[in-house]
Amino acid sequence: MSKSNYTCNDYREEMILLSLQKRLTDENLSEKDKESILKDIEKLEREMEMD
């Protein structure tokens, strides 16, 4: 992140990203769910300027 002030929203976004990444490790995850989670991760990373 290139922001100078770390906010509660920044923390929240990081926790959402971590939870999505953790969900990807579920062995019982369907391909459809996996694709959806990956799209959510990509979107969040763009919003966080991580792409």
Secondary structure, 3 states (H helix, E strand, C coil): CCCCCCCHHHHHHHHHHHHHHHHCCCCCCCHHHHHHHHHHHHHHHHHCCCC
